[in-house]
Structure formats: C-alpha cells, structure tokens
Amino acid sequence: MHPQSGAHWRENDGYSDSEWFDAQSEPEGGPVQNGSRLQLAHVIFDHYRSEYNDAFPEWTLDPGLADNKRFPATGSPYTDTANWNSLSPGDKEIVNRVLVNYGKAIEAYLRKLVSRNAPFDRFAAGDRDAISREAKQGLKLFVGKAGCIHCHNTPLFSDDDFHVIGLRIDTRLSPHSDPNEAGRATNQALICNSAIAGGDFNVNGHFSDDPTTPRNGDFCRSTVPPGLWRTKGLRQIAETAPYFRNGQAATLEDVIDFYNRGGDPVGTFLGSPKEIRPLHLTREEKEELKKFLKTLTGDQLPARFLRDLHNP
C-alpha cells in the first residue's frame, strides 16, 4: 500500500492521520496515560488556565469548568461513560475542544524536536570525514545489498507507508504484546466512521484547521489487509531502544539479525506474505551497517526544550 493523497499517518498501526490527533489520543489510552478527556479539561483549567488562554485566545476556557456537577471530574466515551453521557451536546463540545487544543499544543512542541547536524547529515553535505570508513561501508549496504533504502527513505528514513515484515510476536520478550493485533486494518473504522472515536478528530473532521483537505485520500474506501505496520523512521535510532512495534528487540544487533534472516517463518506471524528476504550479511557487514545507523543521531536538543514546566 502506498500513502494516499499526501496523508501523514501516525502510530505504528496508522491510528491517526495527523500529529495533533495522535497527541490528543494519548490521555485516554489505557496503556499510555489511562485518563479521560474530562479529567484533562480539569487539569488544564486548574493548573494551566492562563497558559492555555494565551495560546488559544479564540477558545478560552469556559468558566463553567469550575463546576464539578456540570462537568464531572472524569469521563469520556470510553471510561466513566455515564458521566460523559450526562453532559449536554454543547458541554461535550467544550471538553472536546480542550482535548483537541491540547493535541495541537503537543504537536507544536514536537515540531521543535528536530534531529539536526547528525554525522550523516554533515557527510551528505560534503564533509567526507564526518563518518568512519566502516560507516561508509554500512551506507553502501543500506542502499545496496541490505536494501534498507526501499522502505527507510526520505530525510526521516521512512517512506511513511505500511508493510508486512514477518515479525512473530514473542510474548516472552514482550509480555504485554498481543499476537493477534491486525495493525492497519484494525483502525480503518476508527479513522473513517464519524459516529465513533476517530471521525471528529481526523483531518477532515470539524476540529481540523483545514477540513477541506482530503489528505486521507481513498483510504476509507480501500480494503486493508491484516498485518500492515508503519515503517519506523531511523533518526536517533541508536538512542531509541527497544525496537519493533512491541519493543521485543533489545538492541540494534537484534534488529539487524532479524532482517538478515529474512524475518520469521511463514505461518508464525499475522498478515499477508512478508516483504523482506534473507540478506546473507557477514558478521563484518552487520557491524558496518550498525555503525552507519549510529551516524543518524543528531545534536542534543536545546536545553530550553527539555525543562520541566509542570505546574503542580
């Protein structure tokens, strides 16, 4: 499957079609923050009211959020549903707007976290000594024998597309993984059906800043097979262990070994035929490939982006 109409799908399974939708889904994610949108609205109202109102002057916080009878302490369409369903349509819109603007604020912050001036970038700009001889050999393998470039391309080293790589979920290595997760196919309804979670918050929904942009193309009319997962970007890859969608690979060596053997045997993973093949890399070549991947780590982020501004 190829990206449709410039869509920018997020998450391993393509759950969201924008960074802000991705960010605003986290407060209610059970394995993530395990909260609710009413809870989030109260936290922002109680602790970050002035900052929020400064950032969103056209959507200042409703003073009614001080009333816990009108706006219960917690609730969403998924948890404490009785509280959520007790809200009027207008009050649901107030809370949803806070959730959306939270997501857009997180997106604005994430856009500042750009990996810059990696040794590879300096090499590509003409500094032939920016990476080692072994890393240069690894680059040749990356674009040649190892074939990584076919999916890990563009400046982010990801085609932002979805593939079956033939990964067997090993619950011994990742105990909370679900071997039956279907990937991209699972979230088609959430993204496309406005009656449930994703519809109001996708790039064509009424909270979008540009709802007339058909960025998700014909995805809602497509047949999505099971087992498709998004290509990970490789920027900072040496610092982002563990690897794979469920974190079951502890090291870069584990990842390279997986691809070198051509993935796991057919019949041990969910999905259509895998899109990788054995690479037959030697021990030396695997080490060279790892050294190249380590050249994708950029400079440390500015200290001002790393300060904890939490207001208890």
Backbone torsions as a table, in degrees:
resi	resn	phi	psi	omega
1	MET	NA	143.7	-179.2
2	HIS	-114.7	153.8	178.6
3	PRO	-56.6	140.4	-177.6
4	GLN	-104.8	126.7	170.0
5	SER	51.8	38.4	176.6
6	GLY	74.8	16.7	179.4
7	ALA	-62.4	149.7	-178.4
8	HIS	-125.1	76.3	-174.5
9	TRP	-71.0	144.3	-178.4
10	ARG	-117.5	171.2	-178.4
11	GLU	68.5	160.3	-179.1
12	ASN	-60.0	-34.4	-175.5
13	ASP	-104.7	12.9	178.0
14	GLY	69.5	32.6	-175.7
15	TYR	-62.7	-31.5	-175.3
16	SER	-131.0	156.6	-177.0
17	ASP	-111.6	18.6	174.3
18	SER	-160.2	160.6	177.9
19	GLU	-65.5	-37.6	-176.8
20	TRP	-70.5	-36.1	175.3
21	PHE	-65.6	-41.5	177.9
22	ASP	-59.0	-48.4	-177.2
23	ALA	-66.0	-40.6	-175.4
24	GLN	-77.1	-8.4	176.3
25	SER	-83.0	-17.9	-173.4
26	GLU	-68.3	-40.2	-178.6
27	PRO	-57.3	-25.8	-177.7
28	GLU	-102.3	1.3	-179.8
29	GLY	-75.4	123.4	-179.3
30	GLY	-54.1	-50.2	-179.8
31	PRO	-76.6	-3.9	-175.1
32	VAL	-105.5	-89.9	-179.1
33	GLN	-103.5	-17.2	173.3
34	ASN	55.1	40.5	179.0
35	GLY	-115.8	-152.6	179.3
36	SER	-148.7	163.0	-176.5
37	ARG	-70.9	-30.6	174.4
38	LEU	-66.3	-41.4	177.0
39	GLN	-60.8	-44.5	178.7
40	LEU	-61.0	-44.0	-179.9
41	ALA	-59.3	-40.0	179.5
42	HIS	-69.5	-40.0	178.7
43	VAL	-61.0	-44.7	-179.9
44	ILE	-67.2	-41.3	-179.6
45	PHE	-65.3	-41.6	-175.2
46	ASP	-77.8	-31.5	-169.8
47	HIS	-119.6	-22.5	-173.8
48	TYR	-132.2	29.6	-173.4
49	ARG	-60.2	-48.4	-176.2
50	SER	-67.8	-39.7	179.2
51	GLU	-64.4	-41.9	179.0
52	TYR	-63.4	-48.0	-178.0
53	ASN	-64.3	-33.1	176.3
54	ASP	-67.6	-38.2	-178.3
55	ALA	-75.7	-30.9	-176.0
56	PHE	-129.7	67.5	-175.9
57	PRO	-62.2	-24.1	178.6
58	GLU	-83.1	-7.4	-179.1
59	TRP	-133.7	50.9	-178.5
60	THR	-61.9	151.8	-175.5
61	LEU	-64.8	135.8	179.1
62	ASP	-70.1	126.6	178.9
63	PRO	-57.1	-21.5	179.5
64	GLY	-62.4	-16.1	178.5
65	LEU	-65.4	-11.7	174.5
66	ALA	-75.5	-13.4	-176.5
67	ASP	-95.8	104.7	-177.6
68	ASN	-73.5	-13.7	174.3
69	LYS	-78.7	-41.5	177.7
70	ARG	-72.0	-41.5	179.1
71	PHE	-121.3	94.9	-179.4
72	PRO	-55.8	161.3	-173.3
73	ALA	-64.7	-29.5	-179.2
74	THR	-148.0	157.2	179.1
75	GLY	153.2	147.6	178.7
76	SER	-161.8	176.6	175.3
77	PRO	-66.4	-8.1	-175.6
78	TYR	-113.1	-35.4	-179.1
79	THR	-129.3	149.6	-175.6
80	ASP	47.3	50.6	-172.8
81	THR	-65.1	-29.0	179.1
82	ALA	-62.0	-42.4	176.5
83	ASN	-61.4	-45.3	-178.9
84	TRP	-63.8	-43.9	-177.2
85	ASN	-70.9	-16.1	178.1
86	SER	-76.2	-14.7	-179.0
87	LEU	-75.4	147.7	172.4
88	SER	-71.2	159.5	176.6
89	PRO	-54.2	-38.4	179.2
90	GLY	-65.7	-38.7	179.2
91	ASP	-72.9	-33.3	173.3
92	LYS	-61.7	-39.5	178.4
93	GLU	-63.8	-38.6	177.9
94	ILE	-60.5	-47.3	-178.3
95	VAL	-68.5	-41.4	178.8
96	ASN	-62.3	-36.7	179.0
97	ARG	-64.7	-39.6	176.4
98	VAL	-62.1	-44.2	178.8
99	LEU	-59.5	-46.4	-179.3
100	VAL	-63.6	-45.8	-178.7
101	ASN	-67.0	-33.1	171.3
102	TYR	-57.1	-47.4	179.4
103	GLY	-60.6	-40.5	-179.1
104	LYS	-70.4	-32.7	175.7
105	ALA	-67.1	-42.1	177.4
106	ILE	-63.2	-41.6	178.1
107	GLU	-59.7	-44.0	-179.7
108	ALA	-60.2	-38.7	177.6
109	TYR	-67.6	-45.7	-177.9
110	LEU	-61.6	-30.8	179.5
111	ARG	-67.1	-16.0	176.1
112	LYS	-85.1	-15.5	-175.7
113	LEU	-89.7	71.4	-174.8
114	VAL	-101.9	130.7	176.5
115	SER	-77.3	117.9	-176.6
116	ARG	-128.1	154.4	169.6
117	ASN	60.9	34.4	173.8
118	ALA	-65.7	153.3	176.4
119	PRO	-50.7	-39.4	178.0
120	PHE	-62.7	-39.4	179.2
121	ASP	-62.1	-41.9	178.5
122	ARG	-65.7	-37.9	176.8
123	PHE	-63.2	-46.4	-179.9
124	ALA	-64.5	-26.5	179.2
125	ALA	-83.1	-2.3	174.3
126	GLY	121.4	-6.6	179.4
127	ASP	-84.6	96.9	-173.4
128	ARG	-69.3	-16.1	-179.5
129	ASP	-97.7	7.1	-176.0
130	ALA	-71.0	-24.5	178.0
131	ILE	-129.5	157.5	-174.6
132	SER	-75.2	168.7	176.4
133	ARG	-60.3	-41.2	-179.9
134	GLU	-64.0	-39.8	179.1
135	ALA	-66.2	-35.7	176.7
136	LYS	-64.0	-40.4	175.5
137	GLN	-63.7	-37.9	176.7
138	GLY	-63.5	-37.3	176.2
139	LEU	-62.2	-42.0	177.6
140	LYS	-61.4	-39.6	176.9
141	LEU	-66.2	-40.5	-178.3
142	PHE	-57.4	-43.2	-177.9
143	VAL	-92.8	-9.8	-176.0
144	GLY	-117.3	-104.6	-171.6
145	LYS	-55.2	-42.2	-177.3
146	ALA	-76.3	-24.0	175.1
147	GLY	68.9	17.4	-177.6
148	CYS	-60.0	-31.8	-173.4
149	ILE	-62.7	-20.9	-177.2
150	HIS	-63.0	-32.1	177.2
151	CYS	-114.0	-33.8	-177.6
152	HIS	-95.8	70.6	179.5
153	ASN	-118.5	-167.9	-175.6
154	THR	67.9	168.0	-179.9
155	PRO	-58.3	-24.3	178.4
156	LEU	-89.2	-0.8	-177.5
157	PHE	59.7	42.2	173.1
158	SER	-153.2	137.9	175.0
159	ASP	-81.8	-1.0	179.7
160	ASP	58.0	27.0	-179.2
161	ASP	-114.2	-177.2	-172.9
162	PHE	-122.8	136.4	-174.1
163	HIS	-143.2	161.5	170.5
164	VAL	-103.1	114.1	-179.4
165	ILE	-102.1	-3.9	176.8
166	GLY	79.0	44.4	179.3
167	LEU	-94.0	118.5	173.9
168	ARG	-84.0	124.0	179.0
169	ILE	-71.5	123.9	-179.3
170	ASP	-110.2	103.7	-176.8
171	THR	-72.2	-10.5	172.5
172	ARG	-71.9	-34.6	179.7
173	LEU	-87.2	-28.6	-179.1
174	SER	-138.7	84.5	-168.7
175	PRO	-60.1	-25.7	-176.4
176	HIS	-95.2	7.1	179.9
177	SER	-75.3	152.5	177.4
178	ASP	-112.4	109.0	-178.7
179	PRO	-62.1	-15.0	-176.3
180	ASN	-98.8	5.6	176.5
181	GLU	-60.5	131.9	-174.6
182	ALA	-96.6	-1.5	177.1
183	GLY	73.0	-132.3	-173.1
184	ARG	-54.4	-39.2	-173.8
185	ALA	-63.3	-33.2	-175.8
186	THR	-61.6	-35.3	-170.4
187	ASN	-95.8	3.6	-179.2
188	GLN	-60.3	-44.4	-179.2
189	ALA	-65.5	-40.4	-179.4
190	LEU	-62.1	-39.4	-178.0
191	ILE	-74.0	-36.0	-168.1
192	CYS	-99.4	-22.7	-174.1
193	ASN	-95.3	109.6	-176.2
194	SER	-68.9	-10.4	-179.3
195	ALA	-79.7	-13.6	-179.5
196	ILE	-125.9	-164.5	-159.9
197	ALA	-50.9	-51.4	-167.1
198	GLY	-78.6	-28.1	-168.5
199	GLY	-56.4	-45.1	-178.5
200	ASP	-67.6	-21.3	-171.1
201	PHE	-110.6	6.3	178.8
202	ASN	-85.2	178.2	-172.6
203	VAL	-66.8	-14.5	176.8
204	ASN	-103.1	1.0	-178.3
205	GLY	-80.7	173.0	-171.3
206	HIS	-77.6	-8.4	173.8
207	PHE	-88.4	-9.8	180.0
208	SER	-68.3	144.5	176.1
209	ASP	-73.8	-15.2	176.6
210	ASP	-144.8	73.0	-174.2
211	PRO	-70.4	-8.2	-179.5
212	THR	-87.9	-3.3	179.7
213	THR	-85.2	111.6	-177.2
214	PRO	-80.3	59.5	-172.3
215	ARG	-67.7	-25.4	-179.3
216	ASN	-90.1	10.5	166.9
217	GLY	52.0	-134.0	-176.9
218	ASP	-98.6	21.7	-177.0
219	PHE	-57.5	-40.1	-175.8
220	CYS	-69.3	-15.3	177.5
221	ARG	-104.6	4.1	-176.8
222	SER	-88.2	157.1	169.8
223	THR	-96.3	117.9	-174.9
224	VAL	-106.2	114.1	179.6
225	PRO	-73.7	158.0	178.8
226	PRO	-72.4	155.7	171.8
227	GLY	93.8	5.0	179.0
228	LEU	-86.8	130.4	179.2
229	TRP	-132.7	147.3	-173.6
230	ARG	-72.1	141.9	176.6
231	THR	-68.2	125.7	177.6
232	LYS	-73.6	142.4	169.8
233	GLY	-74.1	152.5	-174.7
234	LEU	-106.8	0.5	174.5
235	ARG	-59.9	135.7	179.9
236	GLN	63.6	19.4	-170.8
237	ILE	-60.2	-30.3	-179.3
238	ALA	-68.4	-14.5	-176.5
239	GLU	-110.1	7.3	-170.9
240	THR	-119.6	27.4	174.2
241	ALA	-63.8	153.9	-0.5
242	PRO	-80.0	173.1	-168.3
243	TYR	-117.8	172.6	-172.3
244	PHE	72.1	169.1	-170.8
245	ARG	-63.9	-22.4	-178.7
246	ASN	-114.3	5.9	176.5
247	GLY	73.1	22.0	-174.7
248	GLN	-83.9	-8.7	174.2
249	ALA	-99.8	119.2	-172.8
250	ALA	-80.5	-27.9	-172.6
251	THR	-136.0	165.4	173.7
252	LEU	-62.0	-34.3	177.4
253	GLU	-59.8	-40.2	178.8
254	ASP	-62.4	-41.4	-179.2
255	VAL	-65.7	-46.6	-179.1
256	ILE	-63.1	-39.6	177.5
257	ASP	-62.3	-40.0	179.6
258	PHE	-60.0	-49.8	-178.8
259	TYR	-69.0	-33.8	-178.9
260	ASN	-63.8	-34.9	178.8
261	ARG	-85.2	-0.3	177.7
262	GLY	81.1	29.0	-179.8
263	GLY	79.7	-170.7	-178.0
264	ASP	-89.2	162.4	-176.3
265	PRO	-61.7	144.2	175.6
266	VAL	-56.3	136.9	-178.5
267	GLY	97.6	-8.8	-179.9
268	THR	-105.5	-1.9	-178.9
269	PHE	-134.9	158.3	-179.6
270	LEU	-86.4	132.5	174.3
271	GLY	132.8	175.8	178.5
272	SER	-73.3	-179.7	-177.6
273	PRO	-54.4	139.5	-178.4
274	LYS	-69.0	155.6	-173.9
275	GLU	-105.0	13.8	178.3
276	ILE	-121.9	163.5	-177.9
277	ARG	-137.2	162.0	176.3
278	PRO	-58.0	141.5	-174.9
279	LEU	-101.3	-23.4	179.2
280	HIS	59.3	41.8	176.5
281	LEU	-77.8	141.3	174.3
282	THR	-77.6	169.0	177.3
283	ARG	-58.4	-41.0	179.9
284	GLU	-65.1	-41.6	-179.5
285	GLU	-66.1	-38.3	177.1
286	LYS	-62.9	-39.3	177.8
287	GLU	-66.8	-38.2	178.1
288	GLU	-66.0	-40.5	178.3
289	LEU	-63.4	-41.8	177.8
290	LYS	-61.9	-40.9	-179.4
291	LYS	-65.4	-35.3	174.9
292	PHE	-65.0	-45.4	-178.8
293	LEU	-59.0	-31.5	179.2
294	LYS	-71.6	-16.0	177.7
295	THR	-79.6	-1.1	-178.1
296	LEU	-92.0	7.3	178.6
297	THR	-88.4	121.8	-178.4
298	GLY	-86.2	-175.1	178.5
299	ASP	-64.1	158.0	173.6
300	GLN	-60.4	146.1	178.0
301	LEU	-68.0	151.7	175.9
302	PRO	-57.0	142.7	-174.7
303	ALA	-58.4	-31.1	-176.4
304	ARG	-65.9	-21.9	178.8
305	PHE	-85.7	-8.6	-176.1
306	LEU	-107.7	-1.2	-179.7
307	ARG	-73.4	141.0	176.3
308	ASP	-82.3	112.0	-179.5
309	LEU	-102.9	17.8	-178.6
310	HIS	-58.0	135.7	-178.8
311	ASN	-115.3	91.7	-173.5
312	PRO	-66.5	NA	NA
